Amino acid sequence: MTIKEILIKYCKELENISDTPRLDVEMLLKKALGDVDSMYIRMYLDKQLTQEQEKYFLEMIKERLNERPIAYIIGNREFMGLDFFVKEGVLIPRPDTETLVEEIINICNNRTGLNILDIGTGSGAITISLAKYLDKSHVVSADISDIALEIASKNAISNNVDERIDFIKSDVFSNVPQEEKFDLIVSNPPYIRKADIDGLDRQVKDFEPYNALEGGEDGLDFYRKITKESKDFLKNKGILAYEVGHDQAYDVSEIMRENGFEGIYTKCDLQGFERVVIGFYNN
């Protein structure tokens, strides 16, 4: 089959399971053709795939038609202009989270040598982006999952920031050194309400890790725990920054306010939802 024939056939087949069928097919084609770029796909529509290339593509498209997320199929996802290795066991980095990272960079960009704690690092998207874009920053990156720590460590090495990151296995603050104080604590914790899990898209609930999704009966369990315990680890005027669910900004802001945080504000994502909550703690 040619590139053009594949695009026509499989864009149509993916319409019922993907919002971006053309992009999905192009990404799989690029992988099958040896990690070529998008321009190559557009320039060589009449190119015939070799037998091996076509076999590889058909194996991947079969997985996609079974609703396996494309990031897990090709093994990577772009985030903040960086490339991240991903596989089952960690959440796939999402554009929504870039809003959180961009806002942190915006408010911290005139400061150097920040000591940062990332709770629930997953693939390392937040940790590595902050280490990359905040000058001379040091990040303690915590997660309870061995798979997450393995993948995040690999991503830190591939993005050349591993010397400025300490990865620790920790259930929230359980293994964070008590004497260490941070300028910033950031988290994108599990925030899906328990009753809402079954209603999630199959590509999320059947493939991404449950313990990275479910945040208790009201979705706020981790915000309560992290906010309360963060006060023992923040420097004076330290920053606490969260990603939240699309309807949780008010509740999370109230949790922070009840725990003595000040200057609390929210930031909207590109769809206009308040997805970031940031507050400051004076101790």
C-alpha positions as CSV (number, residue, x, y, z in Angstrom):
1,M,0.0,0.0,0.0
2,T,1.1,3.6,-0.6
3,I,1.0,6.3,2.0
4,K,-2.0,7.9,0.3
5,E,-3.9,4.6,0.3
6,I,-3.2,4.0,4.0
7,L,-4.3,7.6,4.9
8,I,-7.6,7.2,3.0
9,K,-8.4,3.7,4.4
10,Y,-7.5,4.1,8.0
11,C,-8.5,7.7,8.6
12,K,-12.0,6.5,7.8
13,E,-11.7,3.4,10.1
14,L,-10.5,5.5,13.0
15,E,-13.3,8.1,12.8
16,N,-15.5,6.3,15.4
17,I,-12.8,6.1,18.1
18,S,-10.5,9.1,17.6
19,D,-11.1,12.8,17.5
20,T,-7.9,13.1,15.4
21,P,-7.9,10.2,12.9
22,R,-5.6,11.8,10.4
23,L,-3.0,12.7,13.0
24,D,-3.2,9.2,14.5
25,V,-2.6,7.6,11.1
26,E,0.3,10.0,10.3
27,M,2.0,9.3,13.7
28,L,1.8,5.5,13.1
29,L,3.1,6.0,9.5
30,K,6.0,8.0,10.7
31,K,6.9,5.3,13.2
32,A,6.6,2.5,10.6
33,L,8.7,4.4,8.1
34,G,11.6,4.9,10.6
35,D,10.6,8.0,12.5
36,V,10.3,10.3,9.5
37,D,8.8,13.8,9.9
38,S,5.4,15.0,8.9
39,M,6.7,16.8,5.8
40,Y,8.0,13.4,4.5
41,I,4.4,12.0,4.8
42,R,3.0,14.9,2.8
43,M,5.7,14.9,0.2
44,Y,5.7,11.2,-0.6
45,L,2.1,10.3,-0.8
46,D,2.7,7.8,-3.6
47,K,5.5,6.0,-1.8
48,Q,5.0,2.3,-1.5
49,L,5.7,0.8,1.9
50,T,8.0,-2.1,2.0
51,Q,6.6,-5.4,3.2
52,E,8.2,-5.0,6.6
53,Q,7.0,-1.4,7.0
54,E,3.4,-2.3,6.0
55,K,3.4,-5.3,8.5
56,Y,4.6,-3.0,11.3
57,F,2.0,-0.4,10.5
58,L,-0.8,-2.9,10.4
59,E,0.2,-4.3,13.8
60,M,0.1,-0.8,15.2
61,I,-3.2,0.2,13.6
62,K,-4.8,-2.9,14.9
63,E,-3.9,-1.8,18.4
64,R,-5.2,1.6,17.8
65,L,-8.5,0.2,16.4
66,N,-8.7,-1.6,19.7
67,E,-8.6,1.8,21.4
68,R,-5.1,1.5,22.8
69,P,-3.8,5.1,23.3
70,I,-1.5,6.1,20.5
71,A,1.2,7.2,22.9
72,Y,1.5,3.7,24.3
73,I,1.6,2.2,20.8
74,I,4.5,4.4,19.6
75,G,6.1,4.7,23.0
76,N,6.5,8.4,23.3
77,R,4.7,11.8,23.7
78,E,5.8,15.4,23.2
79,F,5.3,17.7,26.2
80,M,6.6,21.3,26.5
81,G,8.8,20.8,23.4
82,L,10.5,17.8,25.0
83,D,10.2,14.1,24.1
84,F,9.0,11.7,26.8
85,F,9.1,7.9,26.8
86,V,5.8,6.4,28.0
87,K,4.3,3.0,28.5
88,E,1.4,1.4,30.5
89,G,1.9,2.1,34.2
90,V,2.1,5.9,33.9
91,L,-0.3,8.6,32.7
92,I,0.2,10.0,29.3
93,P,1.4,13.6,29.5
94,R,-1.4,15.9,28.3
95,P,-1.6,19.5,26.9
96,D,-3.7,20.5,29.9
97,T,-0.7,20.0,32.2
98,E,1.4,22.4,30.1
99,T,-0.9,25.2,31.4
100,L,0.4,24.4,34.9
101,V,4.0,24.2,33.9
102,E,3.9,27.4,31.8
103,E,2.3,29.3,34.8
104,I,5.0,28.1,37.2
105,I,7.7,29.1,34.7
106,N,6.0,32.5,34.4
107,I,6.0,33.2,38.1
108,C,9.4,31.8,38.8
109,N,11.4,32.8,35.7
110,N,13.3,35.6,37.5
111,R,14.5,33.3,40.2
112,T,17.4,30.8,40.0
113,G,18.4,27.8,42.1
114,L,14.9,26.9,43.2
115,N,14.3,23.8,45.3
116,I,11.2,22.1,44.0
117,L,9.2,19.1,45.0
118,D,7.0,17.3,42.5
119,I,4.4,14.9,44.2
120,G,3.3,12.1,41.9
121,T,5.8,12.5,39.1
122,G,4.4,9.8,36.7
123,S,6.4,10.0,33.5
124,G,8.3,13.0,34.8
125,A,6.7,15.5,32.5
126,I,6.4,18.3,35.2
127,T,9.6,17.5,36.9
128,I,11.8,17.4,33.8
129,S,10.2,20.4,32.2
130,L,10.8,22.5,35.3
131,A,14.4,21.3,35.6
132,K,14.9,22.1,32.0
133,Y,13.4,25.6,31.9
134,L,14.1,27.0,35.4
135,D,17.7,28.0,35.6
136,K,19.8,25.9,38.1
137,S,16.7,24.5,39.8
138,H,16.8,21.3,41.8
139,V,13.8,18.9,41.8
140,V,12.9,16.2,44.3
141,S,10.6,13.9,42.3
142,A,8.3,11.6,44.3
143,D,6.1,8.8,43.3
144,I,4.8,5.6,44.9
145,S,5.1,3.6,41.7
146,D,8.3,1.8,40.8
147,I,7.3,1.9,37.1
148,A,6.8,5.6,37.2
149,L,10.1,6.2,38.8
150,E,11.9,4.0,36.3
151,I,10.3,5.8,33.3
152,A,10.8,9.3,34.8
153,S,14.5,8.5,35.5
154,K,14.9,7.4,31.9
155,N,13.2,10.6,30.6
156,A,15.5,12.7,32.8
157,I,18.6,11.1,31.3
158,S,17.3,11.5,27.7
159,N,16.5,15.2,28.4
160,N,19.9,15.8,30.0
161,V,18.6,17.0,33.4
162,D,19.2,13.9,35.5
163,E,22.0,15.5,37.5
164,R,19.5,18.1,38.9
165,I,16.7,15.6,39.9
166,D,16.5,13.2,42.9
167,F,13.9,10.5,42.4
168,I,12.4,9.0,45.6
169,K,9.8,6.4,46.2
170,S,7.2,8.1,48.5
171,D,3.5,8.0,49.3
172,V,3.0,11.8,49.1
173,F,5.4,13.1,51.8
174,S,6.2,9.8,53.5
175,N,9.8,9.6,52.4
176,V,10.6,13.2,51.8
177,P,13.4,14.3,54.2
178,Q,11.7,16.2,57.1
179,E,14.5,18.7,57.2
180,E,14.2,19.7,53.5
181,K,12.4,22.9,52.6
182,F,11.1,23.8,49.2
183,D,10.4,27.0,47.3
184,L,7.7,25.2,45.3
185,I,5.6,22.1,45.7
186,V,3.7,21.0,42.6
187,S,1.3,18.2,42.0
188,N,-1.0,16.8,39.4
189,P,-2.6,14.3,41.7
190,P,-5.4,11.7,41.0
191,Y,-8.6,13.8,41.0
192,I,-11.3,11.7,39.3
193,R,-14.3,11.0,41.5
194,K,-14.6,7.3,42.3
195,A,-18.1,7.1,40.9
196,D,-17.0,8.7,37.6
197,I,-14.3,6.2,36.7
198,D,-16.6,3.8,34.9
199,G,-17.8,6.6,32.7
200,L,-14.4,7.6,31.5
201,D,-13.4,7.0,27.9
202,R,-12.2,3.4,27.4
203,Q,-8.8,4.7,26.2
204,V,-8.3,6.1,29.7
205,K,-10.0,3.7,32.1
206,D,-8.8,0.4,30.3
207,F,-5.2,1.4,29.7
208,E,-4.0,4.2,32.1
209,P,-3.2,3.3,35.7
210,Y,-6.2,3.4,38.0
211,N,-4.2,4.7,41.0
212,A,-3.2,7.7,39.0
213,L,-6.8,8.6,38.2
214,E,-9.0,8.0,41.3
215,G,-9.0,10.7,43.9
216,G,-11.7,9.5,46.4
217,E,-15.4,9.9,46.7
218,D,-15.3,13.6,45.7
219,G,-12.0,13.6,43.9
220,L,-10.3,15.8,46.5
221,D,-8.6,13.4,48.8
222,F,-5.1,14.1,47.6
223,Y,-5.6,17.9,47.6
224,R,-6.6,17.8,51.3
225,K,-3.6,15.6,52.2
226,I,-1.0,17.4,50.2
227,T,-2.2,20.9,51.2
228,K,-2.2,20.1,54.9
229,E,1.2,18.4,54.9
230,S,2.9,20.8,52.5
231,K,3.0,23.4,55.2
232,D,5.8,21.5,56.9
233,F,7.9,21.4,53.8
234,L,7.5,24.9,52.3
235,K,9.9,27.8,52.8
236,N,8.4,31.1,53.9
237,K,6.4,32.5,50.9
238,G,6.6,29.1,49.3
239,I,4.4,28.2,46.4
240,L,1.9,25.4,46.2
241,A,0.7,24.7,42.6
242,Y,-1.9,22.2,41.4
243,E,-3.5,20.9,38.3
244,V,-7.2,20.3,39.1
245,G,-10.3,18.8,37.4
246,H,-12.3,21.1,35.2
247,D,-14.9,21.8,38.0
248,Q,-12.6,21.6,41.1
249,A,-10.9,25.0,41.2
250,Y,-13.2,26.5,43.7
251,D,-13.1,23.5,46.1
252,V,-9.3,23.2,45.9
253,S,-8.9,27.0,46.4
254,E,-11.1,26.6,49.6
255,I,-9.0,23.8,50.9
256,M,-5.9,25.9,50.4
257,R,-7.5,28.9,52.1
258,E,-8.6,26.8,55.1
259,N,-5.0,25.8,55.5
260,G,-3.7,29.3,55.6
261,F,-2.6,29.8,52.0
262,E,-2.8,33.4,50.6
263,G,-2.8,35.0,47.2
264,I,-4.7,32.1,45.8
265,Y,-5.5,32.3,42.1
266,T,-6.6,30.1,39.2
267,K,-5.5,29.8,35.6
268,C,-7.6,28.7,32.7
269,D,-6.6,26.1,30.0
270,L,-7.0,26.7,26.3
271,Q,-10.7,25.6,26.6
272,G,-11.5,28.2,29.2
273,F,-11.6,25.8,32.2
274,E,-9.9,26.7,35.5
275,R,-7.4,23.9,35.6
276,V,-4.6,25.4,37.7
277,V,-4.7,26.6,41.3
278,I,-1.8,28.4,42.9
279,G,-1.3,29.7,46.4
280,F,1.4,31.1,48.7
281,Y,2.2,30.1,52.3
282,N,3.7,32.5,54.9
283,N,5.1,30.6,57.9
